[in-house]
């Protein structure tokens, strides 16, 4: 598999039963080959990979499971040689519509947020990749100003710091970013800080700079990006808020995903409705952003996108046009080329690479 990397794609299963599709991507010629698919999991809208232990975890974003309110989280063993996934286990997430999860850097714990359940939970994982029943659960409460989308809590992602000390949880429904200390001995969350974002923002996803003490959050409801400094104690200090779109339509447009190039020089954000990727240059001295370009995703509803680990390609998952469009990244300017290839796959909403 020289020059090839494995590509795992999580999809909604409204139109096709294969929730996870596996491809190889050849970095040399840009070609993609479909090699496998997994049925038996409904709406795996977010996946996370533990490369150290060859395990893949996926949420099943459903409202009910076996007549019980809430979704599930699944685990699989990954065969690096073939890309084949072998089912290992599944556990109930104790909340509806789980939409994001993270695995810690030793592969021993996974963390899940339930969007409609308004809560987050953590699970231990044994050495074989089997998920144990949940260890701890935290319920958010309250509301914010948008009566249509912020009538209650809606945590949308859970991101860990590099040392597994803290979990950062943007809550779209409350216009807050919750920071929890992770008690590894008791397998529990400890409330630490609540960071306010401007009202009506709807914070969705958070990303840390790979080298510098900065973090960035994309706000779904008003298509803005907030830049923060990461303080020594783990808290966040607001630095800047910048629009992702030059012209914003509150009815049609919404922010979705956010990533930083491995070289730390550029930040990318996807915009649904506008169906585009906005490119920002990151000031290496103060962490501030400058918008330098906007590129069409050549499809509809880019809920998720991913940058290859070498920083040379960007894959945009167009949920409502059943396509993943591949771009080359100019590593000097940060801008995207015209598409070099397109993958046809039903309702793609999460992309992960396995090296």
Secondary structure, DSSP 8 states (H G I E B T S, - for coil): -TTEEEEEEEE--SS-S--EEEEEEETTT--EEEEEEE-S-S----EEEETTTTEEEEEE--SEETTEES-EEEEEEE-TTT--EEEEEEEE-SSS-EEEEEE-TTSSEEEEEETTTTEEEEEEB-TTS-B-S-SEEEE-----S-TTT-SS--B---EE-TTS-EEEEEETTTTEEEEEEEETTTTEEEEEEEEE--TT--EEEEEE-SSSSEEEEEETTTTEEEEEEE-TTS-EEEEEEEES-SS--TTT-EEEEEEE-TTSSEEEEEEETTTEEEEEEE-TTT--EEEEEEEE-SSS-EEEEEE-TTSSEEEEEEGGGTEEEEEEB-TTT--B-S--EEEE-TTEEEEEEE-
